[in-house]
Each structure stands twice: as C-alpha cells, then as structure tokens.
Amino acid sequence: MSASPVRASRYLAPAQVAELLSIEVDEVIALVHEGRLRGAQLGSPPRWRVEETSLEGYLAEESENSRRMALWHQSQTASFPEVWGTSSAHRS
C-alpha cells in the first residue's frame, strides 16, 4: 500500500500575491487582516507570508462572486418572454 504524498504548505510574499492579483501590497495585507487570505508573520525579523492554498480559495470565491453578479445583472435586463418563455401555457 503506497501512502499518498503530503503536500507541504507553500507561503508567498505579499509582493508575489500582489503581482498575481494586480493589486498593491497594502491591499494584500488588508485581505489577510479581513480573513479573506490566510497569512502569518514568519521568520526573524517577522515578515508577512500568505498561504498559497488560501490564494486559490480566494480566487475561486472571487470568480464565483463575479459569476453570480453577471447572472444578477443579466436577470435585471431580461424581458418577460426571455424569463417566462413564449409558449401558450404561460398566457392567460
């Protein structure tokens, strides 16, 4: 029986995360403080590091939020025939 490989946590510097997300480093630190990214101050002297898996989760969450907003905007501009269809079963 082979054991599944254990994936060690990888930590990224806030500058790396900022570059990946096209935002400022201060915004990355704010996301950590808000709890939207998992991070910690590691090393001596302590420096912020962001857990890579939390970045993946954050991107998935943002993608889902964008998808939902697009659907909501689409529903706000839909006409009644688009929403209810045009079959005779829906006519009074």
N, C-alpha and C positions, 0 to 999 in steps of 0.2 A: 504494500500500500504506500503510495507516494503522498507526502504531505504537500498541501498547496503552498506556494511561495507567499511569504508575508511581505506585503508592500510597506516599506518604511515611509513614514510621513516626510514629505518634502516641504521645505519652507522657502518662501520667496521674499526678497527685499521689497519694501514698499515701492521703490523706484521701478522694479521689474513689473509689479502689479499695475502701477500707474501707466507704464508703457503699453502693457497688454490691453488695458481698458481705455486708453487715450484720455486719461484724466490726470489731475495733479496729485502729487504725493500726499498733500494735506487731505484730499478727498479720500484717499485710501485709508489713512489713519482714522478719519471720521467714520468710515464704513466699519472699521474694527470696533470703534467705541460704540457705535449703534448696534453692534452684534450681527451685522449683515455679513461680515467676514470674520473668520476665526484667526486671531493673531495673538502674539505674545512678545514680550521683550526678552530676548535671549542673548546670552554671551556676556562678556565683560570688556568694555562697558556695554550695558544693555542696549540692544538695537531692536527695533520692531521687525518682526518677521510674520508673514501671512502663510497659513497652511494652504498648500496648493489645492487640496480637495475642497476647501471652503470656497475657493475661487470658482471651481467647476460648478458647485451648488449655486453660487451667486449668479453666474451666467445663465444657468438653467432657469432660475427663478425670474430673472430679468426677461429672458426670452418668452417665458410663459405669460408674464405681465404684458409684454408687447403684443403677443398673440391675442390675449383677451381684450385689450384696448382696441385693436384693429377690428375684432368682431363686434365690439360695442359700437364703434363708430360706423361700421357697416350697417348695423341694425338701425341706427338713428337715421340713416339716409335711404333705407329700403322703402319701397312703395307697398301699398296694401296687396296688389297682385303678386309681388315677389314674396311677401310674407305668407299670405293665405292661399296662394295659388289661384288659378283661373278656372278650376273645374266648376261645374254646375252644382256640385254638392255643397259648395260654400255660399251659394246665392240664396237669398230669401225669396 
